[in-house]
Amino acid sequence: MKKKIRWIIVAIIITVIIVFWASRSGKTSSVELTGEVQQGDFEVLVTVTGELQAMNSENITGPAELRSGVFRYGDYKIQDLVVEGTVVDSGDIVAVLDKSTAGNSLLDVEDAIEQAESRCLTTQLDTTMTLQGLRDELLNKTFAVEETKIRLEQSKFEPPATIRQAEIDLDKSKRSLEQAHSNYNLQVQKSKASMSEAQLNLTRQQRRREEMLNVLNKFTIRAPKKGMVIYFREWNGQKRKIGSSVSPWDLTVATLPDLSVMISKTYVNEIDISKIKKGQQVRMGVDAFPDKKFTGEAIYVADIGEQLANTDAKVFEVQIRVNEYDPIMRPSMTTSNTIVINTLFNVKYLPLDAIYTQDSIPFVYSTQSVKKVVLLGESNDNQIVVDQGLETGEKVHLSVPENSATWKLTGEDLIPLIKERQLQKKKEKEEMDKKAEEEKKRRQQRGPNPERQPQAPAVTKAG
């Protein structure tokens, strides 16, 4: 009897254990995440990463005389440059340009000056010798006139023919003297012109040397006023540094930003750019100081997209002015910008994770064990507006439930509206792409100025 009771107790324990594990396993498999359709005010947001810049700044440039052709046109390398972020005072040295290229031009001018000085001396000596010879000739011809006068006076008792011959000789000697005077005067004018030309050429070369020396002194670039040095960013996004080249048409080496008014410069992808408008409010944060919160306003939205380097992505530049001033903000700091596109009042919305698509038709898995087609509206990072298809308080699955393949699809009457909206969005995108292509062609026709390419990290998070 005791043995029988013992086996009954063992059987009961085993049964309890089996029931316990079975019930626990069942609970685990039945736990599924769900979301609820809520109703209230809904913010449409675009979150984008940006980079702080001063709204106003003063450029620190190389000598502007390089554009005037004082030296042969070419690029000039930065030989020395202060550390970025250095606070300088007016007149402090910021950068030094390499003088080797310009120095070769200066040597050519020095050679030209030596040649011009030699030409001046040669012209002076030739003039001296020539005029000395002409003066001797004038003196000789003057004596010749005196001699012929004497012979004429002595021949007054001679036959008429002899007297006539003496008169003719006197006329000849006078004409010869007059010709010599004329030649001498012409030679003097010619000599003066030659000397003037030689001296002018020498002066021109000397003046060019002075200009070069003056420009070379400006190869040591100094700060125009007090401020913090920020390296100039080239068209390709790279910052100027030691070894970088500046050209006569792009002489900026660094900038002195006005830190009292800052902007966040960012790039928005082509999907979201149609939502961005000037004047929209922005919630901002500086990544280096996550506890700091700021506000801003979109002040510039590019009409034409740009190509990301090494990708096919198109982005549009957006500038956001920071409303507040804080000394912690520095150029090149990374910012997180949440642009408030629109606020919808008293609308239905649910988590984005609840939305699935089949053949581009959105639907949800309802906790009523059916698949419901939904007509969707605006969205942000986490939620999306439901225009039709669900009611407030209705619950939906946030993951694909078991056996959902056999669930019935309801709400097919919304499919025509969904396709109509999709077609409208496609047309709007095609129109935007067409405008961008037309603007690109106009830019190419205006000249070969390369398009500035933004840095690849500046992309948006869809919202």
C-alpha positions in Angstrom: 0.0 0.0 0.0 2.8 2.4 0.9 4.6 1.5 -2.4 1.4 2.3 -4.4 1.1 5.7 -2.6 4.7 6.4 -3.4 4.3 5.9 -7.1 1.1 8.1 -7.1 3.1 10.9 -5.5 5.9 10.5 -8.1 3.4 10.6 -11.0 1.8 13.7 -9.6 5.2 15.5 -9.3 6.1 14.5 -12.9 2.7 15.8 -14.1 3.1 19.1 -12.3 6.6 19.5 -13.8 5.4 18.8 -17.3 2.4 21.2 -17.0 4.8 23.9 -15.6 7.3 23.7 -18.4 4.5 23.5 -21.0 2.8 26.5 -19.6 6.0 28.4 -19.4 7.0 27.5 -23.0 3.5 28.6 -24.2 3.9 32.0 -22.5 7.3 32.6 -24.1 6.1 31.8 -27.6 3.0 33.9 -27.2 4.8 37.1 -26.1 4.7 39.5 -29.0 5.4 43.3 -29.3 2.4 45.4 -30.2 1.8 49.1 -30.8 -1.3 51.2 -30.4 -2.8 53.7 -32.8 -2.6 57.1 -31.0 -4.3 60.4 -31.7 -2.9 63.8 -31.0 -0.5 66.4 -32.3 2.2 65.1 -34.6 5.6 66.7 -35.6 7.1 66.0 -39.0 10.8 66.2 -38.6 14.0 65.8 -40.6 17.1 65.0 -38.6 20.4 65.9 -40.2 24.0 66.3 -39.2 25.8 69.6 -39.8 29.0 71.5 -39.2 29.3 74.8 -37.4 30.6 77.8 -39.3 30.7 81.5 -38.6 28.0 83.3 -40.5 30.4 86.2 -41.1 34.2 86.0 -41.4 37.1 87.9 -42.8 39.5 86.1 -45.2 43.2 86.1 -44.6 44.7 86.1 -48.1 48.0 86.2 -49.9 49.1 89.4 -51.8 46.4 90.6 -54.2 49.2 91.8 -56.5 49.7 88.3 -57.7 46.6 88.8 -59.8 48.2 91.7 -61.6 50.9 89.6 -63.3 53.9 91.0 -61.3 55.1 87.4 -61.3 54.4 84.7 -63.8 51.0 83.1 -63.2 51.2 79.9 -61.2 50.4 78.3 -57.9 52.3 79.2 -54.6 52.7 76.6 -51.9 52.1 77.3 -48.2 55.4 76.9 -46.5 54.3 77.6 -43.0 51.0 78.0 -41.2 49.9 78.6 -37.6 47.9 75.9 -35.9 44.2 76.0 -36.5 42.4 77.6 -33.6 45.2 79.9 -32.7 44.0 83.3 -31.4 46.1 86.0 -33.2 46.2 89.7 -32.9 46.3 92.3 -35.7 49.7 92.0 -37.5 50.6 88.6 -36.2 52.1 86.2 -38.7 49.5 83.6 -39.9 51.2 82.0 -42.9 54.3 82.1 -45.2 54.2 81.3 -48.9 57.1 79.6 -50.6 59.2 82.3 -52.5 61.1 79.9 -54.8 58.8 80.3 -57.8 58.6 84.1 -57.4 62.3 84.2 -56.7 63.1 82.8 -60.2 61.1 85.7 -61.7 63.0 88.2 -59.6 66.3 86.8 -60.8 65.1 87.3 -64.4 64.4 90.9 -63.6 67.8 91.3 -62.0 69.4 90.0 -65.2 67.2 92.4 -67.3 68.3 95.3 -65.1 72.0 94.5 -65.7 71.4 94.4 -69.4 69.5 97.7 -69.3 72.3 99.3 -67.3 74.8 98.0 -69.9 72.7 99.3 -72.7 72.5 102.8 -71.0 76.3 102.9 -70.7 76.8 101.8 -74.3 74.3 104.3 -75.6 76.0 107.1 -73.6 79.4 106.2 -74.9 78.2 105.9 -78.5 76.5 109.2 -78.2 79.6 110.9 -76.8 81.8 109.6 -79.6 79.4 110.4 -82.3 78.7 114.0 -81.1 82.4 114.6 -80.6 83.0 113.7 -84.2 80.2 115.9 -85.5 81.5 118.8 -83.4 85.0 118.4 -84.9 83.4 118.3 -88.3 81.5 121.5 -87.6 84.7 123.2 -86.5 86.5 122.1 -89.6 83.7 123.4 -91.9 83.7 126.7 -90.0 87.4 127.1 -90.8 86.7 126.1 -94.4 84.2 129.0 -94.7 86.8 131.4 -93.2 89.4 130.2 -95.7 87.0 130.7 -98.7 86.1 134.1 -97.5 89.8 135.0 -97.4 90.4 133.7 -100.9 87.4 135.7 -102.2 88.8 138.9 -100.7 92.3 138.2 -102.2 90.8 137.6 -105.7 89.2 141.0 -106.1 92.0 142.1 -108.4 91.9 138.8 -110.3 90.0 138.1 -113.5 86.2 137.9 -113.2 86.3 134.1 -113.7 88.6 133.7 -110.7 86.5 135.9 -108.6 83.4 134.0 -109.6 85.0 130.7 -108.7 85.9 132.0 -105.3 82.3 133.1 -104.7 81.1 129.6 -105.7 83.6 128.0 -103.3 82.3 130.3 -100.5 78.7 129.3 -101.1 79.6 125.6 -101.1 81.5 125.9 -97.8 78.6 127.8 -96.2 76.0 125.2 -97.4 78.3 122.4 -96.1 78.5 124.2 -92.8 74.7 124.6 -92.6 74.3 120.9 -93.4 76.8 119.9 -90.7 74.8 122.1 -88.2 71.6 120.3 -89.3 73.2 116.9 -89.0 74.5 117.7 -85.6 71.1 118.9 -84.3 69.4 115.8 -85.7 72.1 113.5 -84.1 71.6 115.3 -80.8 67.9 114.6 -80.9 68.5 111.0 -81.9 71.0 110.6 -79.1 68.6 112.0 -76.6 65.8 109.7 -77.8 68.2 106.7 -77.5 69.3 107.7 -74.1 65.8 108.3 -73.0 64.6 104.9 -74.3 67.5 103.1 -72.6 66.9 105.0 -69.3 63.2 104.3 -69.5 63.8 100.6 -70.0 66.1 100.6 -67.0 63.6 102.5 -64.9 60.9 100.1 -65.9 62.9 97.1 -64.8 63.9 98.8 -61.6 60.3 99.6 -60.8 59.3 96.0 -61.5 62.0 94.8 -59.2 60.7 97.1 -56.4 57.2 95.8 -57.0 58.4 92.2 -56.8 60.3 92.9 -53.6 57.2 94.6 -52.2 55.1 91.5 -53.1 57.7 89.1 -51.7 57.5 90.9 -48.4 53.7 90.2 -48.4 54.5 86.4 -48.8 54.6 86.6 -45.0 50.9 86.8 -44.5 49.6 88.6 -41.4 46.3 88.8 -39.6 44.2 91.9 -40.5 42.6 91.9 -37.0 42.3 90.0 -33.8 40.5 86.6 -34.0 40.8 82.8 -34.1 42.4 81.3 -37.2 40.3 78.8 -39.1 41.8 77.0 -42.1 40.1 77.9 -45.4 38.1 75.0 -46.9 38.7 74.5 -50.7 36.0 73.7 -53.2 36.5 69.9 -52.7 36.0 70.2 -49.0 39.7 69.8 -48.1 41.2 72.4 -45.7 44.3 74.4 -46.6 47.4 73.2 -44.8 51.2 73.3 -45.1 52.0 72.2 -48.6 48.7 73.3 -50.1 48.8 75.6 -53.1 47.1 79.0 -53.6 46.6 80.5 -57.0 46.3 84.2 -58.0 42.5 83.6 -58.4 42.1 81.9 -55.0 44.4 83.5 -52.5 42.6 82.7 -49.3 44.7 80.9 -46.8 42.5 81.1 -43.6 39.6 83.0 -42.1 38.9 85.0 -39.0 35.3 84.1 -38.1 32.9 86.3 -36.2 31.9 83.8 -33.5 29.0 85.9 -32.3 26.7 84.5 -35.0 27.1 80.9 -36.0 25.4 78.7 -38.7 25.2 75.0 -39.1 26.0 74.0 -42.7 24.5 70.7 -43.7 23.4 68.7 -46.7 19.9 67.1 -47.1 19.2 64.1 -49.4 17.0 64.5 -52.4 14.2 62.5 -50.7 13.7 65.1 -47.9 14.7 68.4 -49.6 11.2 69.1 -50.8 10.1 69.3 -47.2 12.7 71.9 -46.2 11.8 75.6 -46.5 13.4 78.9 -45.3 12.2 80.0 -42.0 11.5 76.6 -40.5 12.5 76.2 -36.9 15.3 73.8 -35.8 16.2 72.1 -32.6 19.9 71.8 -32.3 22.6 70.1 -30.3 26.4 70.2 -30.4 27.8 66.6 -30.3 30.8 67.7 -28.2 28.4 69.0 -25.5 25.3 66.8 -25.4 23.8 68.6 -22.4 23.6 71.9 -24.3 20.5 72.6 -26.4 20.0 75.3 -28.9 17.4 76.5 -31.4 17.9 77.7 -35.0 16.2 78.8 -38.2 16.7 77.6 -41.8 18.0 80.6 -43.7 19.2 79.0 -47.0 18.0 76.1 -49.0 19.8 75.3 -52.2 17.7 74.9 -55.4 20.2 72.7 -57.1 21.6 69.4 -55.8 25.2 68.4 -55.7 27.1 65.1 -56.2 28.6 63.4 -53.2 32.2 62.5 -53.9 32.6 58.8 -55.1 28.9 58.1 -54.8 25.7 58.6 -56.9 23.9 60.3 -54.1 22.5 63.8 -54.6 22.3 66.3 -51.7 21.2 69.9 -51.3 23.0 72.4 -49.1 21.0 73.9 -46.2 22.2 76.6 -43.8 20.7 76.9 -40.3 21.4 80.0 -38.2 21.9 79.4 -34.5 19.7 81.7 -32.4 21.8 81.6 -29.3 25.4 82.6 -28.6 27.6 80.3 -26.5 31.4 80.5 -26.2 31.6 76.8 -26.4 30.7 76.8 -30.1 33.6 76.6 -32.4 33.8 76.3 -36.2 33.9 72.7 -37.5 32.0 71.3 -34.5 29.5 68.7 -35.5 25.8 69.5 -34.8 22.7 67.4 -34.7 19.8 69.4 -36.3 16.2 68.4 -36.0 14.2 70.5 -38.5 10.6 70.9 -37.7 8.9 70.6 -41.1 5.3 70.7 -39.9 3.0 70.1 -36.9 -0.2 68.2 -37.6 -2.9 68.6 -35.1 -5.3 65.9 -33.8 -4.1 63.1 -36.2 -3.8 59.3 -35.9 -0.3 57.8 -35.9 1.5 54.6 -34.9 5.1 53.3 -34.8 7.0 53.0 -38.1 8.0 49.4 -37.1 4.3 48.4 -37.6 4.3 49.2 -41.3 5.0 46.5 -43.9 4.6 46.5 -47.7 3.6 44.1 -50.3 3.9 45.1 -54.0 4.5 48.7 -52.7 1.1 48.6 -50.8 1.5 49.4 -47.1 -0.3 47.3 -44.5 -0.2 46.4 -40.8 -0.7 43.2 -38.9 -3.7 43.8 -36.7 -4.1 42.0 -33.4 -7.5 41.0 -34.8 -5.5 38.4 -36.9 -6.0 40.3 -40.2 -3.8 42.3 -42.5 -5.1 45.8 -42.9 -4.2 48.1 -45.9 -3.4 51.6 -44.6 -3.2 55.0 -46.3 -0.2 56.8 -44.8 0.7 60.4 -44.4 3.7 62.3 -43.1 6.3 60.6 -40.9 9.2 61.4 -38.6 12.0 59.3 -37.1 9.8 56.9 -35.1 6.2 57.3 -36.1 4.0 57.8 -39.2 0.6 59.3 -39.7 -2.3 57.0 -40.7 -4.9 58.8 -42.8 -7.2 55.9 -43.3 -7.4 52.2 -42.4 -7.1 52.2 -38.6 -9.0 53.6 -35.7 -7.6 55.3 -32.5 -6.7 52.7 -29.9 -6.5 49.8 -32.3 -3.5 47.6 -31.7 -1.1 46.2 -34.3 1.9 43.9 -34.2 5.4 45.4 -34.4 6.9 42.2 -35.8 5.6 39.5 -38.1 3.3 37.3 -36.1 3.2 33.5 -36.4 0.9 32.0 -39.0 0.2 35.5 -40.5 0.6 34.1 -44.0 -2.9 32.8 -43.8 -4.4 36.1 -42.5 -7.0 37.8 -44.7 -6.2 41.1 -46.3 -8.7 43.9 -45.7 -9.0 47.5 -46.8 -8.4 46.9 -50.6 -10.6 49.9 -51.4 -7.7 52.1 -50.3 -5.3 50.8 -52.9 -6.4 53.2 -55.7 -5.8 56.2 -53.4 -2.4 54.8 -52.4 -1.3 54.4 -56.0 -2.5 57.9 -56.9 -0.4 59.3 -54.1 2.6 57.3 -55.2 2.2 58.5 -58.8 2.0 62.1 -57.7 5.3 61.7 -55.7 7.0 60.2 -58.7 6.0 63.1 -60.9 7.2 65.6 -58.3 10.6 63.8 -58.2 10.9 63.7 -62.0 10.2 67.4 -62.2 12.8 68.1 -59.5 15.4 66.0 -61.4 14.6 67.8 -64.6 15.1 71.2 -63.0 18.4 70.0 -61.6 19.6 68.7 -64.9 18.7 72.0 -66.7 20.6 74.0 -64.0 23.6 71.7 -64.4 23.7 72.4 -68.2 23.5 76.2 -67.6 26.4 76.0 -65.2 28.5 74.1 -67.8 27.7 76.7 -70.4 28.8 79.5 -68.0 32.3 78.2 -67.7 34.6 75.4 -66.4 34.3 76.4 -62.8 34.2 73.1 -60.9 31.2 72.3 -58.8 31.9 72.2 -55.0 31.6 68.7 -53.7 30.3 68.2 -50.2 31.8 65.7 -47.9 30.2 62.3 -47.8 29.5 62.1 -44.0 26.9 64.9 -44.3 23.8 62.8 -45.0 20.3 62.8 -43.5 18.3 60.4 -41.5 14.9 59.9 -43.1 12.0 61.4 -41.3 
